[in-house]
Amino acid sequence: MPGWAPAVAGLIALALASGIFVGGAQALIGLKVGFFYVLVAVAAWRCPLNGRERDRLVTILMVVGVLTAAYGVVQQVLGGARLNALGYPYNTTIRFAGGFLRSFSTFNQPFGFGFFMMVVLVVGLAQALVEPGRIRNRLFLLAAPLLTLGLLSSIVRGAWLGVAVGVAYLGLSRYRVLLLLIPLGLLAVVSLPPDLAGAALSSTSTATRTTSWQENIDQVITSPLGVGVGASGAAAEKVAGPNGTQTFQPDNFYFKTVLELGVLGLWMLALLLIAAFTSARDASRRFEGRDAALASGVAAMVLAVAAACVVATYFEIFPMDLLFWLFLTVMARCVPASR
């Protein structure tokens, strides 16, 4: 079993105990939103992929990433009014930042699109650079600017942060050339139009998040064991329904975890991320070729996710939870062809 399995079991056990205590729709929806896609890990563990299938999985990620990035850029050309005429609703799917459209591509919101671009870039770059002469990888590297434009057009700063952390890890651990992308990325952000840069780098959303955390910190202090699974975020919103009371959106998965599952839940989450990273890093050192690159990409993805969780309830955003468990388990069950 992978080193992160005990932490996952601990989180699920805490959530089940919390669900029994809370009961009702809140418990059922909270457990579903938080842990349904752990079943993907079970499936990938019971039916491990061989070398060709692992390579095909990365190819699928690359191709879908390029297509969704292209549509995200096209949405900037179409504009909000045209997208609304096509049937996309305002304030849910169509969103703006400082008057600028936030691309959402084929997703229901910009957040899923931005974080998907994050995963595509860190996993794809790790795989492309191990065999840069391969046609698939060469095409992906040529499409990297398009993927970056898609990422920027979503205006999801958590995804920007995640990419920076993931690329920095890949550059420091495996591909030194990627370190050159960090100053180029900073230059690209600084070169944004002033209005867009002001909206993207505004401290208003950060101040709003900080205020909401301060307003709810008393619940964490008075309930160190947690207030119950499903008490905040997407689960609470679903329980409340369209006409229900306003719910707390923590925009921080660490805060959400300690609020709902207490200090022990936060500890289990930290153990999960640490064990997931170390297992992927160690695998990248044991393996060779494509498998080593896949393990490096997964390690970079885990670090990117850990960074994104500071400003987003990452594991409540589809399909990010699915992709996390899928790639983590595929890597854990990786048996190199040479063995």
PyMOL commands that set and color helices and strands:
alter all, ss='L'
color gray80, all
select helices_A, chain A and resi 5-22+24-35+38-46+51-85+110-130+135-154+157-173+176-190+194-200+204-222+233-240+253-286+289-308+314-316+320-332
alter helices_A, ss='H'
color red, helices_A
select strands_A, chain A and resi 95-97+100-102
alter strands_A, ss='S'
color yellow, strands_A
deselect
rebuild
show_as cartoon
